[in-house]
Amino acid sequence: MAMRWICVILAIILGGSSLASEPKPLMIASGDFAPYTSSEMATGGFLTEITMRAFELANIPANEIYLPWARGYLGTQKLHFDATFPYMKTPQREAVFLYSAPLFPMAVTIFVRSENAYLFSRPEDFIGYIWCLPRAYAADALVPFLKKGLMSMVRASDDQACMEMVKRKRATAYPIDLLIGEDMVKKQPELFEEMVNLNWAINKNHYYLMVSKNHPRGPELITRFNKGLKTLKASPEWGEILHRHGINEGHLRGLRQTPIVR
């Protein structure tokens, strides 16, 4: 009987040791940024599906968590979370984060009232007009004009509020990520009555996954994640994910870019 209990205790100890050795899943912070990421979508958004699949292909256990953007950003910086996405590169972020390979391209296009569309074929045509941006968005592309007083800008609470301002003629233009704009058109067509997308880009860039430079496994995680991402992009599964979400990567890449002349 004593020997039996010794065997049971050893089994529990060894079993517990085995469980303890299992790698703890990473916590990946994101937020609501449809159609890229969304806590309300079954797959979490197409870019969430891409990102988590890349971790899977890299044999890195990981779970996503949806948070307010500021909390996810600061939490990742302070190592409460292992990584966050999707973010564009900025000097401020590059000082404290490591970046993955590009997750997906993005383009900023402009919505205006249909009656004004003929006036604008390049960014400089907007000099003297009012732009609207949500408070959480950076205005880097507009800085040269804003500093010279050639353009004015108003801030609103979110994307919908900016669209409302343009629709009511309280602002002339609203620059927005193309896919986010298209998603809004699908969900709220009434908001876009008498509005049109100019179908050229003021800025083209990429979104990335970020890991704090203070993360003890930071370089390793980025290297392994990039390998998983590369494998995914080279496989038919990449196109299947985009097709399932109705994302046209070719149109996005082929969109004409007309940047502001600095």
Secondary structure as the mmCIF struct_conf table of DSSP 4:
data_model
#
loop_
_struct_conf.conf_type_id
_struct_conf.id
_struct_conf.beg_label_comp_id
_struct_conf.beg_label_asym_id
_struct_conf.beg_label_seq_id
_struct_conf.end_label_comp_id
_struct_conf.end_label_asym_id
_struct_conf.end_label_seq_id
HELX_RH_AL_P HELX_RH_AL_P1 ALA A 2 SER A 21
BEND BEND1 GLU A 22 GLU A 22
HELX_LH_PP_P HELX_LH_PP_P1 PRO A 23 PRO A 25
STRN STRN1 LEU A 26 SER A 30
STRN STRN2 PHE A 33 PHE A 33
TURN_TY1_P TURN_TY1_P1 ALA A 34 TYR A 36
STRN STRN3 THR A 37 THR A 37
TURN_TY1_P TURN_TY1_P2 SER A 39 GLU A 40
BEND BEND2 MET A 41 MET A 41
TURN_TY1_P TURN_TY1_P3 ALA A 42 THR A 43
BEND BEND3 GLY A 44 GLY A 44
HELX_RH_AL_P HELX_RH_AL_P2 PHE A 46 LEU A 57
TURN_TY1_P TURN_TY1_P4 ALA A 58 ASN A 59
STRN STRN4 ALA A 62 TYR A 66
HELX_RH_AL_P HELX_RH_AL_P3 TRP A 69 GLN A 77
TURN_TY1_P TURN_TY1_P5 LYS A 78 LEU A 79
BEND BEND4 HIS A 80 ASP A 82
STRN STRN5 ALA A 83 TYR A 87
HELX_RH_AL_P HELX_RH_AL_P4 PRO A 91 GLU A 94
TURN_TY1_P TURN_TY1_P6 ALA A 95 VAL A 96
STRN STRN6 PHE A 97 TYR A 99
BEND BEND5 ALA A 101 ALA A 101
STRN STRN7 PHE A 104 ARG A 113
HELX_RH_3T_P HELX_RH_3T_P1 SER A 114 LEU A 119
BEND BEND6 SER A 121 ARG A 122
HELX_RH_3T_P HELX_RH_3T_P2 PRO A 123 PHE A 126
TURN_TY1_P TURN_TY1_P7 ILE A 127 GLY A 128
BEND BEND7 TYR A 129 TYR A 129
STRN STRN8 ILE A 130 PRO A 134
TURN_TY1_P TURN_TY1_P8 ARG A 135 ALA A 136
BEND BEND8 TYR A 137 TYR A 137
HELX_RH_3T_P HELX_RH_3T_P3 ASP A 140 LEU A 142
HELX_RH_AL_P HELX_RH_AL_P5 VAL A 143 LYS A 147
TURN_TY1_P TURN_TY1_P9 LYS A 148 GLY A 149
BEND BEND9 LEU A 150 MET A 151
STRN STRN9 SER A 152 ALA A 156
BEND BEND10 SER A 157 ASP A 158
HELX_RH_AL_P HELX_RH_AL_P6 ASP A 159 LYS A 167
TURN_TY1_P TURN_TY1_P10 ARG A 168 LYS A 169
BEND BEND11 ARG A 170 ARG A 170
BEND BEND12 THR A 172 THR A 172
STRN STRN10 ALA A 173 ASP A 177
HELX_RH_AL_P HELX_RH_AL_P7 LEU A 178 LYS A 187
HELX_RH_3T_P HELX_RH_3T_P4 PRO A 189 PHE A 192
TURN_TY1_P TURN_TY1_P11 GLU A 193 GLU A 194
STRN STRN11 MET A 195 ASN A 197
BEND BEND13 TRP A 200 TRP A 200
STRN STRN12 ALA A 201 ALA A 201
BEND BEND14 ILE A 202 ILE A 202
STRN STRN13 ASN A 203 SER A 212
TURN_TY1_P TURN_TY1_P12 LYS A 213 ASN A 214
TURN_TY1_P TURN_TY1_P13 PRO A 216 ARG A 217
HELX_RH_AL_P HELX_RH_AL_P8 GLY A 218 LYS A 233
TURN_TY1_P TURN_TY1_P14 ALA A 234 ALA A 234
BEND BEND15 SER A 235 SER A 235
HELX_RH_AL_P HELX_RH_AL_P9 PRO A 236 ARG A 244
TURN_TY1_P TURN_TY1_P15 HIS A 245 GLY A 246
HELX_RH_AL_P HELX_RH_AL_P10 GLU A 249 GLY A 254
BEND BEND16 LEU A 255 LEU A 255
HELX_LH_PP_P HELX_LH_PP_P2 ARG A 256 ARG A 256
STRN STRN14 GLN A 257 GLN A 257
HELX_LH_PP_P HELX_LH_PP_P3 PRO A 259 VAL A 261
#
